[in-house]
Amino acid sequence: MKSWHVTYARQVLDNGGVIAYPTEAVMGLGCNPWNEAAVAKVLRLKRRSPDKGLIIVAAGIEQLAVVVDFSQVPEMEQVTGTWPGPVTWLVPAQPATPHWLTGKHETLAVRVSAHPVVRRLCAATGLLVSTSANPAGCRPGRTSRRARAYFGQAVDCYLPGSAGPNPKPTTIRDALTGLAVRE
């Protein structure tokens, strides 16, 4: 991915747009997590209930401190031992974390990505919403072409690159119990 791709994606995100980008396993749909209208657009595109909450990705754990409270996690080594990587953790949300990110939950799903495109994006833009690039009930798109077939011009920017080798979306684990919520 060239630097102008990152610059353009940042402009789209700063202006409330939605981007599609490769992640560890599938193409992701993302937006600025602080922009409620952009998050609502992602949810509409996905046909996803806002009650479910969303995943937030970061380039490093330090970026996540504004949205989750790691001090409540009893086994932080278990969490940090999987990052960067394809494991998403449900961590108690900070009190100021927007409800449009947590849904009906007191936790927020967060991940420090290992994918180079996601890491570059998050290093340049900060936190990013990350949900699979498919409407609810459809197979997740693994390519930009598939994401474009699902969403067409409703997505403002499709970034080049390949999804990682994982055959399915990331595992989700509860940081308080260590139990898998999605494998």
C-alpha positions as CSV (number, residue, x, y, z in Angstrom):
1,M,0.0,0.0,0.0
2,K,1.4,3.4,-1.0
3,S,1.5,6.4,1.3
4,W,-1.0,8.3,-0.7
5,H,-3.5,5.4,0.0
6,V,-3.1,6.1,3.7
7,T,-3.4,9.9,3.2
8,Y,-6.6,9.5,1.1
9,A,-8.1,7.0,3.6
10,R,-7.4,9.4,6.5
11,Q,-9.2,12.2,4.5
12,V,-12.2,9.9,4.0
13,L,-12.3,8.9,7.7
14,D,-11.9,12.6,8.8
15,N,-14.9,13.5,6.7
16,G,-17.1,10.8,8.1
17,G,-16.6,8.3,5.4
18,V,-16.5,4.5,5.4
19,I,-13.5,2.5,4.1
20,A,-12.9,-1.1,3.2
21,Y,-9.5,-2.6,4.0
22,P,-7.7,-5.9,4.4
23,T,-7.4,-7.4,7.9
24,E,-5.9,-10.7,9.2
25,A,-8.7,-12.8,7.8
26,V,-11.2,-10.8,5.7
27,M,-11.8,-7.4,4.2
28,G,-13.0,-5.0,7.0
29,L,-15.4,-2.1,6.9
30,G,-14.2,0.8,9.1
31,C,-14.8,4.3,10.1
32,N,-13.8,6.9,12.7
33,P,-15.2,5.4,15.9
34,W,-15.8,8.9,17.3
35,N,-18.1,9.8,14.4
36,E,-21.6,8.5,15.4
37,A,-23.0,9.2,11.9
38,A,-20.1,7.2,10.3
39,V,-20.7,4.3,12.7
40,A,-24.4,4.4,11.9
41,K,-23.6,4.1,8.2
42,V,-21.4,1.1,8.8
43,L,-24.2,-0.5,10.7
44,R,-26.7,0.2,7.9
45,L,-24.4,-1.2,5.3
46,K,-23.9,-4.3,7.4
47,R,-27.6,-4.5,8.3
48,R,-26.3,-5.0,11.9
49,S,-28.1,-4.2,15.1
50,P,-26.5,-1.4,17.0
51,D,-27.0,-3.5,20.2
52,K,-24.3,-5.9,19.2
53,G,-21.5,-3.4,19.4
54,L,-18.4,-3.3,17.2
55,I,-14.7,-4.2,17.2
56,I,-12.1,-1.4,17.5
57,V,-8.6,-2.0,16.1
58,A,-5.4,-0.3,17.0
59,A,-1.7,-0.2,16.0
60,G,-0.7,-0.6,19.6
61,I,-2.2,-1.2,23.0
62,E,-1.6,2.3,24.2
63,Q,-4.1,3.6,21.6
64,L,-6.9,1.5,23.3
65,A,-6.6,3.1,26.8
66,V,-9.1,5.8,25.9
67,V,-11.9,3.3,25.2
68,V,-11.2,0.4,27.6
69,D,-10.1,-0.1,31.2
70,F,-7.3,-2.6,31.2
71,S,-6.9,-2.2,35.0
72,Q,-9.9,-4.5,35.4
73,V,-8.4,-7.4,33.5
74,P,-7.0,-10.0,35.9
75,E,-4.6,-11.7,33.4
76,M,-3.3,-9.0,31.1
77,E,-0.4,-11.3,30.0
78,Q,-3.1,-13.5,28.4
79,V,-4.3,-10.5,26.4
80,T,-1.0,-9.0,25.5
81,G,0.4,-12.4,24.6
82,T,-2.0,-12.6,21.6
83,W,-1.2,-9.1,20.3
84,P,-0.4,-8.0,17.7
85,G,-2.5,-10.8,16.2
86,P,-5.9,-12.1,15.2
87,V,-7.5,-12.3,18.7
88,T,-10.1,-9.8,19.7
89,W,-10.7,-9.3,23.4
90,L,-13.9,-8.1,25.2
91,V,-12.5,-5.6,27.8
92,P,-14.5,-3.4,30.2
93,A,-15.3,-0.1,28.5
94,Q,-14.2,3.3,29.8
95,P,-17.2,5.2,31.2
96,A,-16.9,7.8,28.3
97,T,-16.8,5.1,25.6
98,P,-19.7,5.9,23.2
99,H,-22.7,3.6,23.3
100,W,-22.6,3.4,19.5
101,L,-19.4,1.3,19.9
102,T,-20.4,-0.9,22.9
103,G,-24.0,-1.5,21.9
104,K,-25.8,-3.0,24.9
105,H,-22.6,-4.2,26.5
106,E,-20.4,-3.0,29.3
107,T,-17.4,-4.2,27.4
108,L,-15.8,-3.2,24.1
109,A,-14.3,-5.7,21.6
110,V,-10.7,-4.5,20.9
111,R,-7.7,-5.9,19.0
112,V,-4.1,-4.8,18.2
113,S,-3.9,-5.9,14.6
114,A,-0.9,-7.7,13.1
115,H,-2.0,-6.8,9.5
116,P,0.4,-4.3,8.0
117,V,-2.4,-2.2,6.3
118,V,-4.4,-2.0,9.5
119,R,-1.3,-1.0,11.5
120,R,-0.4,1.7,9.0
121,L,-3.9,3.0,9.0
122,C,-4.2,3.1,12.8
123,A,-0.7,4.6,13.2
124,A,-1.9,7.5,10.9
125,T,-5.5,7.9,12.0
126,G,-5.9,6.4,15.5
127,L,-8.5,3.9,16.4
128,L,-10.6,2.4,13.7
129,V,-13.9,0.5,13.6
130,S,-13.3,-3.0,12.2
131,T,-16.2,-5.2,11.1
132,S,-16.2,-7.7,8.3
133,A,-17.1,-6.4,4.9
134,N,-20.3,-8.2,4.3
135,P,-24.0,-7.7,4.9
136,A,-25.3,-9.7,7.9
137,G,-25.9,-13.3,6.9
138,C,-23.5,-13.2,3.9
139,R,-20.0,-14.7,3.8
140,P,-17.3,-12.2,4.7
141,G,-15.5,-10.8,1.7
142,R,-11.8,-11.7,1.6
143,T,-11.0,-9.4,-1.4
144,S,-11.6,-5.8,-2.3
145,R,-13.6,-7.1,-5.3
146,R,-16.0,-9.0,-3.1
147,A,-16.4,-6.1,-0.7
148,R,-17.1,-3.8,-3.7
149,A,-19.7,-6.4,-5.0
150,Y,-21.5,-6.1,-1.7
151,F,-21.4,-2.4,-1.2
152,G,-20.5,-0.7,-4.4
153,Q,-20.3,3.1,-4.2
154,A,-21.8,3.1,-0.7
155,V,-18.2,2.6,0.6
156,D,-16.1,5.7,0.1
157,C,-12.7,4.1,-0.2
158,Y,-11.5,0.6,-1.0
159,L,-7.9,0.1,0.0
160,P,-5.6,-2.3,-1.9
161,G,-4.1,-5.3,-0.3
162,S,-4.8,-8.9,0.6
163,A,-6.5,-10.3,3.6
164,G,-4.3,-12.4,5.8
165,P,-4.1,-16.2,5.8
166,N,-6.7,-16.8,8.6
167,P,-9.6,-18.7,7.1
168,K,-12.3,-17.1,9.3
169,P,-12.8,-13.8,11.3
170,T,-10.8,-13.3,14.4
171,T,-11.4,-15.2,17.6
172,I,-13.2,-13.2,20.3
173,R,-12.4,-13.9,24.0
174,D,-13.7,-12.4,27.2
175,A,-10.7,-10.7,29.0
176,L,-12.3,-11.1,32.4
177,T,-12.8,-14.9,32.1
178,G,-10.5,-15.9,29.2
179,L,-13.4,-17.8,27.6
180,A,-13.9,-17.8,23.9
181,V,-17.0,-16.1,22.7
182,R,-16.3,-16.8,19.0
183,E,-13.8,-19.2,17.7
